[in-house]
Amino acid sequence: MKFTELYDKMARAAWEGKAEQEREKLLSQGADPYQLNCLLNPDGHAPVWKLKNCRCLPGHTAACIDSCIFDAITRDEKGNVTIDAGKCVGCEECIRRCEEHNLTASKDILPALEAVRRGTAPVYAMIAPAFVSQFDSQVTPGKLRSAFKLLGFAGMVEVAVFADILTLKEALEFDRNIKEEKDFQLTSCCCPMWIAMIRKIYHQLMPHVPGSVSPMIACARTIKTLHPEAKTIFIGPCLAKKSEAKEPDLAGAVDFVLTFQEVEKIFSFARIDPAELPEDDRDHSSRAGRIYARSGGVSEAVTGTVERLHPHRKIAVRAQQADGVPACKEMIRQLLDNETDANFFEGMGCIGGCVGGPKALIGHDTGREHVNRYGEEAAYPTPLENPYVVELLHRLGFDTVEALLEKSDIFTRKF
């Protein structure tokens, strides 16, 4: 039985609440126990799964090994590859390069649906800023929120609201730390691929990375601060977020990570068309938070916020961006070789930014257009003008926005 068929059968059974019965049935039909274990217990495996043994010849270079810049893939004397869960970031480059089509991205549908169906705790869907028009150009945030509630979620939260808060934090960090022309800052709150690359390959630059969590982690920690019994499920276009959610200093904030492709499958099983549902509007993110989903969005958001913090600041933000791993590496080379005068660096692992993520449902150019439009529709240009951000910070115990630099366990990580 092919893995895709096994996955479809188990995912449908999970939606119907019959995953265990389907597992026993499939085992009796000769299904691979390892593949079933991956589906039922994704937390015990790397973000990339090896479906069967390889036929790469010993002594010959394997494309998957060559493609991994994190040295997460090795192989034994028989040529079979092993993926190190502690090193794998989930960039999916090995999946694209595998000549045997033997690797696949991890799936969280089964345990995530079990958490929703169990109903013992409220489960919140946290939707990434790149969600705009992914499921249909007619699917508004309000319609999507209605769809998740029909599935059994307690609610849907736009992660863009927390991109607003992280924009404030990074702008305050820039204002505090960039005092001379030679000073510079690398953004720490957007792409897990970017952060992993700096931490594991260019670690000498870590003193220039402020300790900010991603908007995903900030959102999940906030939900669990306000609703301690809640479960959180992040939904986006990125496989690397599954790896980020398991990092030792971040683990426990996000319970499951689903991709847009996984959620599309769930909607299909449930026969839910979000475009046909009524509006349920709640969130109030600014333009700054909404444009995080495309390359250059973080730089633009932080630049605009710094300008509003101190419009006559002597040293302005001079941003440089790169998207795609080769371009990110080249930008870092320029920084290390003093070939750039930028003082704020933003890297995105995917072409086009998050809208170009491997699990997006639409092309990155189309995604960028929709994200830009959604950003322009925002009532506020930056989080400084957004009263909902200030109100949320007050609920979390922050008396002023400046307090983000003084007491921000929710929004800070220690690299």
C-alpha positions in Angstrom: 0.0 0.0 0.0 1.4 3.4 -1.0 2.0 5.9 1.8 -0.4 8.4 0.2 -3.2 5.9 0.3 -2.4 4.9 3.9 -2.3 8.6 4.9 -5.7 9.3 3.3 -7.4 6.3 4.9 -6.0 7.2 8.4 -6.7 10.9 8.1 -10.4 10.2 7.1 -10.7 7.7 9.9 -9.3 10.2 12.4 -12.0 12.7 11.4 -14.6 10.1 11.9 -13.2 9.1 15.3 -12.2 5.6 14.1 -8.4 5.9 13.8 -7.6 3.0 16.1 -10.0 0.7 14.3 -8.6 1.7 10.9 -5.1 1.1 12.2 -5.9 -2.5 13.1 -7.6 -3.1 9.8 -4.7 -1.7 7.8 -2.2 -3.7 9.8 -4.1 -6.9 9.0 -3.9 -5.9 5.3 -0.1 -5.6 5.5 0.3 -1.9 6.0 3.8 -0.8 7.1 3.8 -0.5 11.0 6.6 2.1 10.9 4.6 4.4 8.6 1.5 4.0 10.8 3.6 4.9 13.8 4.8 8.0 12.1 1.2 9.1 11.4 -0.1 8.3 14.9 3.0 9.6 16.8 4.6 12.4 14.7 6.3 13.9 17.8 8.6 10.9 18.0 10.0 11.5 14.5 11.9 14.2 12.6 9.9 16.7 10.4 11.0 14.6 7.4 10.1 10.9 7.3 11.9 8.1 5.4 9.2 5.8 4.0 11.4 2.9 3.0 15.1 1.9 2.7 17.1 3.6 0.0 18.9 2.2 -3.0 21.7 4.7 -3.1 24.9 3.0 -3.8 27.6 3.1 -1.0 30.4 5.3 -2.0 28.2 7.5 -4.2 27.0 10.9 -3.1 23.3 11.0 -2.2 21.3 14.1 -3.4 19.4 14.3 -0.1 22.7 14.4 2.0 24.2 17.0 -0.4 21.1 19.2 0.0 21.1 19.4 3.8 23.0 22.3 5.1 22.4 21.2 8.7 24.1 17.8 8.3 20.9 16.1 9.5 21.2 13.2 7.1 23.7 10.4 7.2 23.7 6.8 5.8 25.0 3.4 6.7 27.2 1.0 4.8 24.2 -0.2 2.9 23.3 3.2 1.6 20.2 3.7 3.8 19.7 7.2 5.1 19.0 8.2 8.7 17.5 11.6 9.6 18.6 13.1 12.9 15.5 14.6 14.5 17.7 17.0 16.6 19.3 18.5 13.5 16.5 18.4 10.9 14.9 21.8 10.6 12.3 20.8 8.1 13.3 22.8 5.1 12.1 20.0 2.7 15.1 20.5 0.3 16.0 16.8 0.8 12.4 15.8 -0.1 12.7 17.8 -3.3 16.1 16.3 -4.2 15.4 12.6 -3.3 15.8 10.6 -6.5 13.9 7.7 -5.0 10.9 9.8 -3.9 11.5 8.1 -0.6 11.1 11.1 1.8 7.9 12.9 2.9 6.9 15.7 5.2 5.5 14.8 8.6 1.8 14.9 9.2 0.1 16.0 12.4 -3.5 15.4 11.4 -4.2 12.4 13.5 -3.2 13.6 16.9 -4.5 17.1 16.2 -7.9 15.9 15.3 -7.9 13.6 18.3 -7.3 16.7 20.5 -10.2 18.6 18.9 -12.6 15.6 19.0 -11.8 14.7 22.5 -13.3 18.0 23.7 -11.6 17.8 27.2 -9.9 21.2 26.6 -10.6 24.2 24.4 -8.5 24.0 21.2 -7.5 27.2 19.4 -6.5 27.5 15.8 -3.6 29.9 15.2 -3.6 31.0 11.6 -0.4 32.3 10.0 -0.3 35.7 8.3 0.1 33.9 5.0 -3.4 32.4 5.1 -5.0 35.2 3.0 -6.8 33.6 0.0 -5.0 30.2 0.5 -8.3 28.3 0.7 -10.2 30.5 -1.8 -10.1 34.2 -2.7 -13.6 34.4 -1.2 -12.6 33.0 2.1 -12.3 36.0 4.5 -10.8 35.7 8.0 -14.3 35.7 9.4 -15.4 32.8 7.2 -12.3 30.9 8.1 -13.0 31.4 11.8 -16.5 30.0 11.3 -15.0 27.0 9.5 -12.7 26.1 12.4 -15.5 26.4 14.9 -17.6 24.0 12.8 -14.6 21.5 13.1 -14.8 21.9 16.9 -12.2 24.5 17.6 -13.0 27.0 20.4 -11.8 29.8 18.2 -9.3 31.1 15.6 -6.6 33.6 16.4 -4.7 35.5 13.7 -1.0 35.3 14.4 -0.5 38.6 12.7 -1.7 40.3 16.0 1.4 38.8 17.6 3.6 39.8 14.6 2.5 43.3 15.7 3.8 42.8 19.2 7.1 41.3 18.0 7.5 44.2 15.6 7.2 46.5 18.6 9.8 44.5 20.4 12.3 44.3 17.5 11.8 48.1 16.9 12.5 48.8 20.6 15.6 46.5 20.4 16.9 48.4 17.4 16.4 51.7 19.1 18.2 50.5 22.2 21.1 48.7 20.6 21.9 50.5 17.3 23.8 53.6 18.5 26.7 53.8 16.0 27.0 53.4 12.3 28.8 50.1 12.6 26.1 48.5 14.7 23.6 46.0 13.1 20.8 43.7 14.0 19.5 40.4 12.5 15.8 39.8 12.9 14.9 36.9 15.2 11.2 36.7 15.0 10.2 35.5 11.5 11.6 32.4 9.8 12.8 29.3 11.6 15.1 28.3 8.7 16.8 31.7 9.0 17.3 31.4 12.7 18.5 27.8 12.5 21.0 28.8 9.8 22.4 31.6 12.0 22.5 29.5 15.1 24.1 26.4 13.6 26.3 27.8 10.8 26.9 31.5 11.5 26.8 31.3 15.3 29.4 34.2 15.6 26.5 36.5 14.6 24.3 35.5 17.5 25.2 38.5 19.7 23.4 40.6 17.0 20.2 38.6 17.2 17.7 39.9 19.8 16.0 37.1 21.8 12.6 37.3 20.3 10.3 34.3 19.8 8.3 33.9 16.6 4.8 35.2 16.3 3.6 31.6 16.4 5.2 31.0 19.8 4.1 34.4 21.1 0.5 33.6 20.1 0.5 30.1 21.7 2.1 31.4 25.0 -0.4 34.2 25.2 -3.3 31.8 24.7 -2.0 29.5 27.4 -1.4 32.5 29.8 -5.0 33.6 29.4 -6.5 30.1 29.1 -4.1 27.7 30.9 -6.2 24.6 30.0 -6.2 25.3 26.3 -4.5 23.4 23.5 -3.0 25.3 20.5 -2.7 24.3 16.9 -0.7 26.4 14.5 -1.7 26.4 10.8 0.6 27.7 8.1 2.5 26.9 4.9 5.7 25.8 6.6 7.1 22.4 7.6 9.9 24.0 9.6 7.4 25.3 12.1 6.9 21.7 13.2 10.6 21.5 14.1 10.5 25.0 15.8 7.5 23.9 18.0 9.7 21.1 19.4 12.8 23.1 20.3 13.7 22.6 23.9 13.2 26.2 25.0 10.0 26.5 23.1 8.4 23.1 23.6 4.9 23.1 25.2 3.6 26.3 23.7 2.3 24.8 20.5 0.7 21.4 20.8 0.4 20.7 17.1 1.4 22.2 13.7 -0.8 21.7 10.7 0.0 22.9 7.2 -2.5 24.5 4.8 -2.5 21.3 2.8 -3.4 19.3 5.9 -6.2 21.6 6.8 -7.5 21.6 3.2 -7.7 17.8 3.5 -9.7 18.1 6.8 -12.1 20.5 5.3 -12.7 18.0 2.4 -13.3 15.2 4.8 -15.7 17.3 6.9 -17.4 18.6 3.7 -16.9 22.2 4.8 -16.5 25.0 2.3 -15.4 28.1 4.2 -16.5 30.4 1.4 -20.1 29.5 2.1 -20.0 30.2 5.8 -21.0 33.4 7.7 -18.6 36.0 8.9 -17.1 35.8 12.4 -14.7 38.8 12.7 -12.6 39.3 15.8 -8.9 40.1 15.2 -7.5 43.6 14.7 -3.9 43.3 13.4 -2.1 46.3 11.9 -0.7 46.5 8.4 2.8 45.8 9.9 1.7 42.4 11.4 -0.2 41.3 8.3 2.8 41.8 5.8 5.1 39.5 7.8 3.9 36.7 5.4 6.0 38.0 2.5 9.7 38.7 2.0 10.6 42.2 3.2 7.6 42.4 5.4 9.5 42.2 8.7 12.0 44.9 7.6 9.2 47.2 6.4 7.2 46.7 9.6 10.2 47.4 11.9 11.3 50.3 9.8 7.9 52.0 10.0 7.6 51.3 13.7 11.1 52.7 14.5 10.3 55.8 12.5 7.1 56.4 14.5 9.0 55.7 17.8 11.7 58.3 17.0 11.0 60.2 13.7 14.2 62.2 13.9 16.5 59.3 15.0 20.1 59.9 13.9 20.7 56.4 12.6 17.7 55.2 10.6 16.9 51.6 9.7 18.8 50.5 6.6 17.3 47.2 5.8 18.5 44.4 3.6 16.4 41.3 2.8 17.0 37.9 1.2 14.6 35.0 0.4 15.7 31.5 -0.4 18.6 29.8 1.3 21.3 30.7 -1.3 20.3 34.4 -1.2 20.3 34.3 2.6 23.8 32.8 2.6 25.0 35.4 0.2 23.6 38.2 2.3 25.4 36.9 5.3 28.6 36.6 3.3 28.3 40.3 2.4 27.7 41.2 6.0 30.8 39.2 7.2 32.9 40.7 4.4 31.8 44.2 5.1 30.2 44.6 1.6 27.0 46.1 2.8 26.0 49.2 4.8 22.7 47.8 6.0 22.1 47.6 9.7 18.9 45.4 9.8 19.0 42.0 8.1 15.9 39.9 7.3 16.2 36.4 5.9 13.4 34.1 4.7 14.1 30.5 3.9 11.5 30.3 1.1 11.3 32.3 -2.1 8.8 35.1 -1.6 8.8 34.5 2.2 6.1 32.5 4.0 3.7 32.8 1.0 6.3 30.7 -0.8 6.3 28.0 1.8 6.3 24.4 0.6 2.8 23.7 1.9 1.1 26.8 0.5 -1.9 26.2 -1.7 -1.3 29.1 -4.1 1.8 30.5 -5.8 4.0 32.9 -3.9 3.4 35.8 -6.4 -0.3 35.5 -6.0 0.1 35.0 -2.2 2.2 38.2 -2.0 -0.5 40.2 -3.8 -3.2 39.0 -1.5 -1.1 39.7 1.6 -0.3 43.2 0.4 -4.0 43.9 -0.2 -4.9 42.5 3.2 -2.2 44.8 4.7 -3.6 47.8 3.0 -7.1 47.0 4.4 -5.8 47.2 8.0 -7.1 50.1 10.1 -3.7 50.9 11.6 -0.3 51.1 9.8 1.8 50.0 12.8 1.3 48.4 16.2 1.9 51.7 17.9 -1.4 53.0 16.6 -3.2 49.7 17.3 -5.3 50.0 20.5 -6.0 46.3 20.5 -2.3 45.5 20.8 -2.0 47.9 23.7 -5.1 46.4 25.4 -3.7 42.8 24.9 -0.3 43.9 26.4 -2.1 45.3 29.4 -4.0 42.1 29.9 -0.7 40.3 30.0 0.8 42.7 32.6 2.7 45.1 30.4 2.0 48.7 31.6 3.8 50.2 28.7 5.1 49.0 25.3 8.6 49.8 26.6 8.1 47.0 29.2 8.6 44.5 26.4 12.3 45.1 26.9 12.1 44.7 30.7 9.7 41.8 31.4 8.8 39.7 28.5 9.1 36.1 29.3 6.2 35.4 26.9 7.9 37.0 24.0 11.6 36.3 24.7 13.8 33.3 24.2 17.4 32.6 25.3 19.5 31.5 22.4 
